[in-house]
């Protein structure tokens, strides 16, 4: 039986009902979902603008909001399919060019500190200790190519390999620091204080960073309650709805409870095995979806055996869009900080873009 291919998040309930009973049970074990009308009345004077901007007055006056909540992890998102139809900003911001004229990472060998265990370098970059650390072991991977969006598959592999080597060397320098985290805040909308492309790498001591530890704890409780691996079920649920596919050694999931717009999860058994999948997502973000500023975070088990169980916990890359570089409006407000994510992108559209790009590349 072919997988259902709903065209939008607004049809999620129909997609769930079309699944075989075991798939429906698995979905309901992990997720709660509901849809409801969000009607409004437009003044006559607004209707011409609304029709031009959104294509239909009726669609704006009778909107539908879909809510999806992950029962296991407490993550949740509110989707409005109308918002997903807004045009995507694709222009390069001129301010990127201006900011590059004052590049403090232009010469990382002379202009940045190094870790006490030394630097690690390859043709794609070099490591540097962070001058203002947020943990005892906290450093950068400074890209050889300063423009952050000029990445290639080879340069991404090189950056991630430097991060991997740094994590191993940091652990050997302090065996109590065995809990790794890698992140990429690309440009200022994503919290990047420097335009020059760079990853950040850190190692926590004694226990993992709290949100990663919470995910491990929730997944372990799920295994105890249902006698099945949570991450396997999460992947299978997304796959049954047409929201995942495989690239290289990793699985790509257009996330049903995204933290921010366009979130994609990349699952892999190891850090290095995720390169093809992560590059595919970033290339689609940049070349098809007009993403210019994004966050990437890598959730992974400790580098050595720990007292707590990490059995079945994969390496997970989380990637999200952070909006137009020229926007003066924050994409995070009181709802996101204190209640639940509000998302304008449609995971089914993201999944379709990921599939189409893969097929167009002849893979």
Order of alpha helices (4+ residues) and beta strands (2+ residues): alpha-alpha-beta-alpha-alpha-beta-beta-alpha-alpha-beta-beta-beta-alpha-beta-beta-alpha-alpha-beta-beta-beta-alpha-beta-beta-alpha-beta-alpha
